[in-house]
Amino acid sequence: MDRRKFFKYAGFAAVGLAAGLPAKLLAAEALAEPVTGSDLECACGSEGFVRQMYPPASASRWAMVIDLRICREDPDCRDCIKACHQIHNVPDYQDAKNEVKWIWKEPFSHAFTEADHQYITGHIKHSNALLLCNHCDNPPCVKVCPTKATFKREKDGLVMMDWHRCIGCRYCIAACPYGSRSFNYREPKKFFTEKGQRLQPDFPARTRGVVEKCTFCEERLARGEWPACVLACPHNAIAFGDLGNPTDPVRRILQDTFTIRRKPALGTQPEIYYIV
Amino acid sequence: MIEKALEGGKKYWSLIFVLLVILAAGVIAYLKQFSEGLTVTGLSRDVSWGLYIAQFTFLVGVAASAVMVVLPYYLHNYMLFGKITILGEFIAIPACIMCMTFIFVDMGQPFRVLNIFLHPTPRSVMFWDTVVLFGYLLLNLLIGWITLTSELKGIKPPAWIKPFIIVSIPWAVSIHTVTAFLYSGLAARPFWMTAVLAPRFLASAFASGPAMLILLCLILRKTTKFDAGKEPIQKLAVIVTYAMTVNVFLILMEVFTAMYGDIPEHLAHLKFLYFGLRDAQGVMHSTLVPWMWLSSLLAVVSLILLLNPKYRNREGWLAAASIAVFFSLWIDKGMGMIVAGFTPSPTHNVTHYSPTLIESLISLAVWALGALILTVLYKVVLSVRKQVEPVRYKD
């Protein structure tokens, strides 16, 4: 199916699902502000990335561009983090030792250890960068996993995890140069019960003793939905798409705009690109 | 033959009892960890390996060091090691079992640990490490048992065991090389990513293992009728001297490269070990600093004692030097090696780690398990010797 055709069908589908689809996404409280179809299509000019209503139906290489210039404008915003952690049942232990996080903010100098220098102006230096799993083309975590519980999906490059196979050896945590992986030191389900928080029924809660990380919202992409962080961003600072398609907006952004990646010298080929 | 472990004196049974008590305490501690998860340890998102993996790394070296008696005896016909070769091989058995136990208690999902064999993944160094460790355990069980049975029967070991003995020599080198590869192949951790790690692991193994064997021989002489003899112990001392010298040399290589190369990411880990590092909030983290200086001090003291024949030849000083070598390497290659790899983290965060009481109890119990197996195995060896040479071992 080519792109044009897809959007034609997607259009029909959208009519049918107009009520159903967003309602499902908005189950998460963080997304209480409905992101309507027209909002998604609006061209926000320099204020953010323009986005189609639905992501491509398939991709050969999913990738993300984060515009930190926009992100900096609203330093206290945590909408993407809240949305992601809520729909994925990521527990908020309020405790650095047991912490689990899929997407988070880290000071610029910590995120871009190689791009930091003493003359960077205050507002960049003291700003935060949004970090998540880089879904590397050459992922070191996949190489070291002794059970193939973490693996790269060849069709679209996603670095995924089988939480039922993971033995919790944490070798992948040692191997990840980006600190993107978390271990379940505690029993998350028990924590949710104690806090009286409701688990999202359509996403599995993990068990104690396994490693987890960002999945690029593989489950949402399969349903033809944008990743939660992309949708949740009130400023459209996150673009997401298929690098395998020369006409994809993400490809065009990378052609026209100078972007950097974290620790490119390691050869892991991270697929999160940053506009600083 | 194993039934010989069931007959012993009061001293023997008291030792067994004490070790069983420690083991029981550890089992209770492990049940707590098993029911609550690894949150009962001091481990965190940033420092995700700690005391358990540190002990594992150190003990792989102890296991590998059996080769230092096997090689001279079987390859060079150094007959003086004839009496103690089995003791070396029997150190390897509990050492391997302790390694596996430390890996097991470190697992988040211990019941799934066999997934390593169910889904074998040759691209993972951990897969190979499991394979070589298991192989080495089986080799030493087989070799130890066959040679000891032959000794009991008063016959020469069968010819078919020789190839296994020969294979066990490079195999011993392989277990520690592969263990070093676990770390040295990780681009994410500059502290570990050094080609000298495997050679350094081997050097420290060949120092700490024989140092332990010297101490065990001296203890056996004091507490039993078994006397390894002065000459074999002196030979072991020479081996420890060479290996410890090479180990300290390799550590200094690391320090030079990091300091003169002056790459902050490489230097930061050494700074953390020897001087401490501040975290983003300005809080100093220097838990390991006194330990590392103690390790360095012990290394220097041990070398002074070992390199000087005046001290090395006297068994009292040699015992002191062996203790210094063992303890120095236990710190340096254990907690120092592992925790510094994680500090600072890939995002340059400094996170405190120190083992909890539960973690320490479990670790102590694994050591007790090793000591228990070693005691039983040595008991069997001594009983066999007593049966073969009743005059020498007369009560």
Boltz contact constraints between the chains, C-beta under 6 A:
constraints:
  - contact:
      token1: [A, 97]
      token2: [B, 44]
      max_distance: 6.0
  - contact:
      token1: [A, 98]
      token2: [B, 39]
      max_distance: 6.0
  - contact:
      token1: [A, 99]
      token2: [B, 45]
      max_distance: 6.0
  - contact:
      token1: [A, 106]
      token2: [B, 347]
      max_distance: 6.0
  - contact:
      token1: [A, 110]
      token2: [B, 347]
      max_distance: 6.0
  - contact:
      token1: [A, 110]
      token2: [B, 348]
      max_distance: 6.0
  - contact:
      token1: [A, 113]
      token2: [B, 348]
      max_distance: 6.0
  - contact:
      token1: [A, 143]
      token2: [B, 123]
      max_distance: 6.0
  - contact:
      token1: [A, 144]
      token2: [B, 124]
      max_distance: 6.0
  - contact:
      token1: [A, 145]
      token2: [B, 124]
      max_distance: 6.0
  - contact:
      token1: [A, 146]
      token2: [B, 116]
      max_distance: 6.0
  - contact:
      token1: [A, 146]
      token2: [B, 121]
      max_distance: 6.0
  - contact:
      token1: [A, 146]
      token2: [B, 124]
      max_distance: 6.0
  - contact:
      token1: [A, 146]
      token2: [B, 126]
      max_distance: 6.0
  - contact:
      token1: [A, 146]
      token2: [B, 127]
      max_distance: 6.0
  - contact:
      token1: [A, 147]
      token2: [B, 115]
      max_distance: 6.0
  - contact:
      token1: [A, 147]
      token2: [B, 119]
      max_distance: 6.0
  - contact:
      token1: [A, 148]
      token2: [B, 119]
      max_distance: 6.0
  - contact:
      token1: [A, 148]
      token2: [B, 121]
      max_distance: 6.0
  - contact:
      token1: [A, 165]
      token2: [B, 115]
      max_distance: 6.0
  - contact:
      token1: [A, 167]
      token2: [B, 107]
      max_distance: 6.0
  - contact:
      token1: [A, 167]
      token2: [B, 109]
      max_distance: 6.0
  - contact:
      token1: [A, 167]
      token2: [B, 112]
      max_distance: 6.0
  - contact:
      token1: [A, 167]
      token2: [B, 113]
      max_distance: 6.0
  - contact:
      token1: [A, 167]
      token2: [B, 115]
      max_distance: 6.0
  - contact:
      token1: [A, 168]
      token2: [B, 107]
      max_distance: 6.0
  - contact:
      token1: [A, 168]
      token2: [B, 108]
      max_distance: 6.0
  - contact:
      token1: [A, 168]
      token2: [B, 109]
      max_distance: 6.0
  - contact:
      token1: [A, 170]
      token2: [B, 48]
      max_distance: 6.0
  - contact:
      token1: [A, 171]
      token2: [B, 126]
      max_distance: 6.0
  - contact:
      token1: [A, 173]
      token2: [B, 48]
      max_distance: 6.0
  - contact:
      token1: [A, 174]
      token2: [B, 186]
      max_distance: 6.0
  - contact:
      token1: [A, 175]
      token2: [B, 186]
      max_distance: 6.0
  - contact:
      token1: [A, 175]
      token2: [B, 188]
      max_distance: 6.0
  - contact:
      token1: [A, 176]
      token2: [B, 188]
      max_distance: 6.0
  - contact:
      token1: [A, 177]
      token2: [B, 188]
      max_distance: 6.0
  - contact:
      token1: [A, 177]
      token2: [B, 346]
      max_distance: 6.0
  - contact:
      token1: [A, 179]
      token2: [B, 345]
      max_distance: 6.0
  - contact:
      token1: [A, 179]
      token2: [B, 346]
      max_distance: 6.0
  - contact:
      token1: [A, 179]
      token2: [B, 347]
      max_distance: 6.0
  - contact:
      token1: [A, 182]
      token2: [B, 45]
      max_distance: 6.0
  - contact:
      token1: [A, 183]
      token2: [B, 48]
      max_distance: 6.0
  - contact:
      token1: [A, 185]
      token2: [B, 37]
      max_distance: 6.0
  - contact:
      token1: [A, 185]
      token2: [B, 38]
      max_distance: 6.0
  - contact:
      token1: [A, 185]
      token2: [B, 39]
      max_distance: 6.0
  - contact:
      token1: [A, 186]
      token2: [B, 37]
      max_distance: 6.0
  - contact:
      token1: [A, 186]
      token2: [B, 39]
      max_distance: 6.0
  - contact:
      token1: [A, 208]
      token2: [B, 37]
      max_distance: 6.0
  - contact:
      token1: [A, 209]
      token2: [B, 37]
      max_distance: 6.0
  - contact:
      token1: [A, 209]
      token2: [B, 108]
      max_distance: 6.0
  - contact:
      token1: [A, 209]
      token2: [B, 109]
      max_distance: 6.0
  - contact:
      token1: [A, 210]
      token2: [B, 108]
      max_distance: 6.0
  - contact:
      token1: [A, 266]
      token2: [B, 187]
      max_distance: 6.0
